[in-house]
Amino acid sequence: MSGRAAESGSTRPFALFEWLLAARYLRARRREGFISVIAGFSFLGIMLGVATLIVVMSVMNGFRKELLDKIVGVNGHMFIQPIDSPLTDFDAVSKRLADLSGVKLVVPMVEGQALVSSTAASGGALVRGVREADIASIPFIADTIRQGTLRDFDEKGGVAIGRRMAEYLGLRVGDSLTIVSPRGAATAFGTAPRIKAYPIVAVFEIGMSEFDNTFVYMPLGEAQAYFNRDGDVSVIEVFLNNADDVGAMRPRIEEAAGRPIMITDWRQRNRTFFGALEVERNVMFLILTLIVLVAALNIVSGLIMLVKDKSEDIAILRTMGATRGAVMRVFLITGASIGIVGTLAGFLLGLTLAWNVEAIRSFLSQLTSSNLFPAELYFLSRLPAEIDPGEVTTVVLMAIVLSLVATLYPSWRAARLDPVEALRYG
């Protein structure tokens, strides 16, 4: 009866002496200095793994959000093109679409590829003809004017260009931009290119290099004349209140158009791009999770060595009445402390880095005298980060669970140690 009482233990689980003993094992001693080094590397591995996961996932989320906001914010959510006959009735169609609930803005426009040039340089561009009221309603254009103004845009007959195009061509507000289109007037000798100079009335900066270096906006009437559009438009862009409603809105827009149309949406036009971004994000999560896994395996090796080194201590504890459960909990607390503290440190470090990632990038760029985030390559002019609380919680829980699982086998081995054998051969 007394043996059963001793085996069941007279102290409650996770008693104070178990915590004190685990804390003593975590402190470095001369004999187990190598074990402490392994524990330190395990702590650093989990901390850096968790922090890296949080930072990378936040940056990937920031990339997706910024790119989606800018691509959709400038290009619209749905694109309506005519079938059978030109869109000469674009005013009536636009009014019917704008009256639909869920539709925020409808922009009829003329689009065309052209060559833009100045005395300094030349390059390709996408010319868009829009009405002043419409361009003033697109926040990514109207709210990002860096030079000039869009006031009286229709009457001035000038163009608005992106900041990167202005810098590349060496132009500013008031200068003339020459636009060359291969589809000009038809002559007896074939189609002659159309060349016309327009004054620059505004310079905008969307913050996405692809747009700031490509788009040229001109009044709708001027674009119709330039691209030989006989009172029609090439496309009607529809902006929705919610970008994810394109599927539900498609049949309603087809019905409201009241004429044969072809509809495409932002998901179809950018499927490959955002699909590749999602694949890259998932692969990065998987690869970086391996860092945490390796650190957890270091906990296993460190605890196994600690159990081997402390076999005599365990035997003495067992002969003094400590239960197998108590011994197991001591080493469970020892290993779990490394994992949990490392996870919390990585959590704080990751959030700090994610919140200040752009400032860190700027500092490193100045320190190394190099551009660590070229806008021409990454599309965006700044390094974005968007912290997702759900993902951060997943990363923290995953690291804690891996750390706890890693302590089970060494703790079980410590509990199964035979005190007689340990004292005889220890």
C-alpha positions in Angstrom: 0.0 0.0 0.0 2.9 2.3 0.9 4.6 1.5 -2.4 1.5 2.4 -4.4 1.3 5.6 -2.4 4.9 6.4 -3.2 4.4 5.6 -6.9 1.3 7.8 -7.1 3.3 10.6 -5.4 2.4 12.9 -2.6 2.8 16.1 -4.5 0.6 17.5 -7.2 1.7 17.5 -10.9 4.0 20.5 -11.9 4.8 21.1 -8.2 7.3 23.9 -7.3 10.2 21.4 -6.9 9.8 20.3 -10.5 10.0 23.8 -11.8 13.1 24.6 -9.6 14.8 21.4 -10.7 14.1 22.2 -14.4 15.4 25.7 -13.9 18.6 24.3 -12.4 19.1 22.0 -15.4 18.7 25.0 -17.7 21.6 26.9 -16.0 25.0 26.2 -17.4 27.5 24.1 -15.4 31.1 23.3 -16.3 30.3 19.7 -16.9 27.2 20.2 -19.1 28.5 23.3 -20.9 28.2 21.6 -24.2 24.6 20.7 -23.5 23.9 24.3 -22.6 25.4 25.3 -26.0 22.9 23.0 -27.7 20.1 24.4 -25.7 21.2 27.9 -26.7 21.3 27.0 -30.4 17.9 25.5 -30.1 16.5 28.7 -28.5 18.1 30.8 -31.3 16.9 28.5 -34.0 13.3 28.6 -32.8 13.4 32.4 -32.2 14.9 33.1 -35.7 12.6 30.6 -37.4 9.5 32.1 -35.9 10.7 35.7 -36.5 11.6 34.9 -40.1 8.3 33.2 -40.8 6.3 36.2 -39.4 8.4 38.7 -41.4 8.3 36.8 -44.7 4.6 36.0 -44.5 3.8 39.6 -43.6 5.9 40.9 -46.6 4.2 38.4 -48.9 0.8 39.5 -47.7 1.9 43.1 -48.1 3.0 42.4 -51.7 -0.4 40.8 -52.6 -2.4 43.6 -50.9 -0.4 46.4 -52.5 -0.3 44.9 -55.9 -4.0 44.0 -55.8 -5.0 47.4 -54.6 -3.0 49.2 -57.2 -3.7 46.9 -60.2 -7.4 46.8 -59.4 -7.5 50.4 -58.2 -6.2 51.7 -61.6 -7.5 49.1 -64.0 -10.9 48.4 -62.5 -12.6 45.1 -61.6 -14.5 44.2 -64.7 -13.9 45.1 -68.4 -16.7 45.3 -70.9 -15.9 45.2 -74.6 -18.3 45.3 -77.6 -19.5 42.4 -79.7 -20.9 42.8 -83.2 -21.1 46.7 -83.2 -18.9 49.5 -81.7 -19.7 51.0 -78.3 -21.2 54.2 -79.7 -23.9 54.0 -77.0 -21.3 53.9 -74.2 -23.0 56.8 -72.4 -26.3 55.0 -72.1 -24.6 51.7 -71.2 -22.4 53.4 -68.5 -25.5 55.0 -66.9 -27.3 51.7 -66.7 -24.3 50.0 -65.1 -23.7 52.9 -62.7 -27.3 52.5 -61.4 -26.6 48.9 -60.2 -26.1 48.3 -56.5 -22.6 47.2 -55.8 -21.1 49.3 -58.6 -18.9 52.1 -57.4 -17.7 53.7 -60.7 -18.0 53.2 -64.5 -15.3 54.5 -66.8 -15.7 54.4 -70.6 -12.3 54.8 -72.2 -10.3 54.6 -75.4 -7.1 52.5 -75.1 -4.2 52.3 -77.5 -0.5 51.5 -77.7 1.8 54.2 -78.8 5.4 55.5 -78.8 6.1 58.5 -76.6 9.2 60.6 -77.1 11.0 63.7 -76.1 14.3 65.3 -77.1 16.0 63.1 -74.5 14.5 59.6 -74.9 11.6 57.5 -76.2 9.6 54.5 -75.1 6.4 52.6 -75.3 3.2 53.7 -73.6 -0.4 52.8 -73.1 -2.6 55.8 -73.9 -6.0 56.1 -72.2 -8.6 58.5 -73.2 -11.0 59.3 -70.3 -13.3 62.1 -69.2 -12.3 64.6 -66.6 -15.1 63.5 -64.2 -14.0 59.9 -64.5 -10.3 60.4 -64.0 -11.1 62.6 -61.0 -13.0 59.7 -59.5 -10.1 57.3 -59.6 -8.2 57.8 -56.3 -5.0 56.2 -57.5 -4.7 59.0 -60.2 -6.5 62.0 -58.7 -5.0 61.7 -55.2 -1.4 61.1 -56.4 -0.8 64.2 -58.5 2.7 65.4 -57.9 2.9 68.2 -60.4 0.2 70.2 -62.2 -3.5 69.7 -61.9 -6.4 67.8 -63.5 -8.7 70.8 -63.3 -10.2 71.6 -66.7 -8.6 68.4 -68.1 -11.1 68.1 -71.0 -10.7 71.7 -72.1 -6.9 71.9 -71.9 -6.3 69.1 -74.3 -3.1 68.0 -72.5 -2.0 64.7 -71.1 -1.2 63.3 -67.6 1.8 61.0 -67.3 3.5 59.0 -64.5 6.5 60.3 -62.6 8.8 57.6 -63.8 8.0 58.3 -67.4 8.5 62.0 -66.8 11.9 61.4 -65.3 12.9 58.9 -68.0 11.9 61.4 -70.8 13.3 64.4 -68.9 9.9 66.2 -68.9 7.8 68.2 -66.5 4.5 70.0 -66.4 4.3 72.5 -69.3 6.7 70.6 -71.6 5.4 68.8 -74.7 5.2 65.0 -75.1 5.2 63.6 -78.6 2.9 60.6 -79.2 3.4 58.4 -82.2 0.9 55.8 -83.3 1.4 53.5 -86.3 -2.3 53.6 -87.1 -2.7 57.0 -88.5 -4.5 58.4 -91.6 -5.0 56.1 -94.6 -3.2 57.5 -97.7 -2.6 56.3 -101.3 0.7 54.9 -100.1 -0.7 53.0 -97.1 -1.4 54.0 -93.5 0.8 56.8 -92.3 1.9 57.0 -88.7 0.2 59.7 -86.6 2.5 62.1 -84.7 1.2 64.7 -82.4 2.6 66.7 -79.5 0.6 67.3 -76.3 1.4 69.6 -73.4 1.8 67.9 -70.0 -0.8 69.2 -67.6 -0.2 66.8 -64.7 2.3 64.2 -63.4 1.1 61.4 -61.1 2.8 58.8 -59.0 0.8 55.7 -58.3 3.7 54.0 -56.5 3.8 51.0 -58.9 6.7 51.4 -61.4 4.9 49.5 -64.2 2.1 52.0 -64.2 4.1 55.2 -63.5 6.3 54.4 -66.5 3.6 53.3 -68.9 0.3 55.1 -68.6 -0.6 58.3 -70.5 -4.1 59.8 -69.8 -5.6 62.2 -72.3 -9.2 63.7 -72.7 -11.7 61.2 -74.2 -12.6 63.3 -77.2 -8.9 63.9 -78.0 -8.2 60.1 -77.8 -11.1 59.3 -80.1 -9.8 61.7 -82.7 -6.2 60.5 -82.3 -7.0 56.7 -82.6 -9.7 57.2 -85.3 -12.6 56.2 -83.0 -15.8 57.4 -84.6 -17.6 58.5 -81.4 -17.1 55.1 -79.7 -14.9 53.7 -76.9 -12.8 50.5 -76.9 -13.7 49.4 -73.3 -15.8 50.3 -70.3 -14.2 49.6 -67.0 -16.4 48.9 -64.0 -15.2 49.4 -60.4 -17.1 47.4 -57.7 -17.5 48.1 -54.0 -16.0 44.6 -53.4 -13.4 43.1 -55.7 -14.5 39.6 -54.8 -18.0 40.2 -56.1 -17.1 39.9 -59.8 -18.7 36.4 -60.1 -22.0 37.5 -58.6 -22.1 40.7 -60.6 -21.4 39.3 -64.0 -25.0 38.2 -64.9 -26.4 41.5 -63.5 -24.0 43.5 -65.6 -24.7 41.5 -68.8 -28.4 42.1 -68.3 -28.0 45.8 -67.5 -25.8 46.4 -70.5 -28.7 45.7 -72.8 -26.5 44.8 -75.8 -24.0 42.0 -76.8 -20.9 42.4 -74.7 -17.8 40.4 -73.7 -16.9 40.6 -70.0 -13.5 39.9 -68.4 -12.5 40.6 -64.8 -9.3 41.2 -62.8 -9.0 37.6 -61.8 -8.9 36.4 -65.4 -6.4 39.1 -66.4 -4.0 38.5 -63.5 -4.6 34.8 -62.8 -1.0 33.7 -63.6 0.6 36.6 -61.6 -1.4 36.1 -58.4 -1.3 32.3 -58.8 2.5 32.4 -58.9 2.5 34.8 -55.9 0.4 32.3 -53.9 2.6 29.3 -54.8 5.7 31.3 -53.8 4.1 32.2 -50.5 3.2 28.6 -49.7 6.6 27.3 -50.6 8.3 30.0 -48.5 6.1 29.0 -45.5 7.1 25.3 -46.0 10.8 26.0 -46.3 10.9 28.3 -43.3 8.9 25.9 -41.2 11.9 23.5 -41.6 14.0 26.0 -39.6 11.7 25.6 -36.7 11.6 21.8 -37.1 15.4 21.6 -37.1 15.5 23.8 -33.9 13.0 21.4 -32.3 15.2 18.4 -33.2 18.0 20.2 -31.5 15.9 20.3 -28.4 15.5 16.5 -28.7 19.3 15.9 -28.9 20.0 18.4 -26.1 17.5 16.7 -23.7 18.8 13.2 -24.5 22.3 14.3 -23.7 21.0 16.0 -20.5 19.2 12.8 -19.4 22.4 10.8 -20.0 24.4 13.3 -18.0 21.8 13.5 -15.2 21.1 9.7 -14.9 22.6 9.6 -11.4 20.5 12.6 -10.3 17.4 10.9 -11.7 18.2 7.7 -9.9 18.6 9.5 -6.6 15.4 11.4 -7.1 13.6 8.1 -7.8 15.0 6.4 -4.7 13.9 9.4 -2.6 10.3 9.0 -3.8 10.0 11.0 -6.9 7.5 9.3 -9.3 8.2 8.6 -13.0 5.6 11.3 -13.8 7.5 13.9 -11.8 10.8 13.0 -13.5 9.1 13.2 -16.9 7.5 16.6 -16.1 10.9 18.0 -15.0 12.5 17.3 -18.4 9.2 18.3 -20.1 9.4 21.7 -18.4 13.1 22.0 -19.3 12.6 21.3 -23.0 9.3 23.2 -23.3 10.9 26.3 -21.7 13.4 26.5 -24.5 10.7 26.2 -27.1 8.1 28.5 -25.6 10.5 31.2 -24.6 12.2 31.0 -28.0 8.8 31.2 -29.7 7.7 34.3 -27.7 11.1 36.0 -28.4 10.7 35.2 -32.1 7.1 36.5 -32.0 8.3 39.8 -30.6 11.3 40.1 -32.9 9.2 39.2 -36.0 6.5 41.8 -35.2 9.2 44.4 -34.6 10.9 43.7 -37.9 7.6 43.5 -39.8 6.4 46.8 -38.5 9.7 48.5 -39.5 10.7 46.5 -42.6 10.7 49.6 -44.9 12.8 51.6 -42.5 15.3 48.7 -42.2 15.4 48.4 -45.9 16.2 52.1 -46.3 18.9 51.9 -43.6 20.6 48.8 -45.2 20.4 50.5 -48.7 22.2 53.6 -47.3 24.7 51.4 -45.4 25.6 49.3 -48.4 25.2 52.2 -51.0 22.9 49.9 -53.1 19.3 49.6 -54.0 18.0 46.5 -52.1 14.5 46.8 -53.5 14.6 48.1 -57.1 11.1 49.3 -58.1 11.8 48.3 -61.8 12.1 44.7 -60.7 9.5 44.4 -57.9 6.9 46.8 -59.3 6.4 48.7 -56.0 8.4 51.7 -54.9 8.4 50.6 -51.2 8.7 47.3 -49.3 5.2 46.5 -48.0 4.2 44.4 -45.0 0.8 43.3 -43.9 0.6 41.4 -40.6 -2.2 38.8 -40.5 -3.2 38.0 -36.9 -4.5 34.6 -38.0 -1.2 33.6 -39.7 0.9 34.9 -36.8 -1.2 32.8 -34.4 -0.7 29.8 -36.6 3.1 30.3 -36.7 3.3 30.7 -32.9 1.1 27.7 -32.1 3.0 25.5 -34.7 6.3 26.4 -33.1 5.0 25.7 -29.5 3.4 22.4 -30.6 6.7 21.3 -32.3 8.7 22.2 -29.2 6.3 20.3 -26.9 6.3 17.2 -29.2 10.1 17.4 -29.3 10.4 17.0 -25.5 8.1 14.0 -25.2 10.6 11.2 -26.1 13.6 12.5 -24.0 11.2 13.0 -21.1 9.8 9.5 -21.5 13.3 8.1 -21.5 14.2 10.0 -18.3 11.1 8.6 -16.6 11.8 5.0 -17.8 15.4 5.1 -16.4 16.0 2.3 -13.9 17.4 3.9 -10.8 19.3 0.7 -9.8 21.0 0.3 -13.2 21.8 4.1 -13.2 23.5 4.0 -9.8 25.3 0.7 -10.6 26.8 1.8 -13.9 26.5 5.6 -13.6 
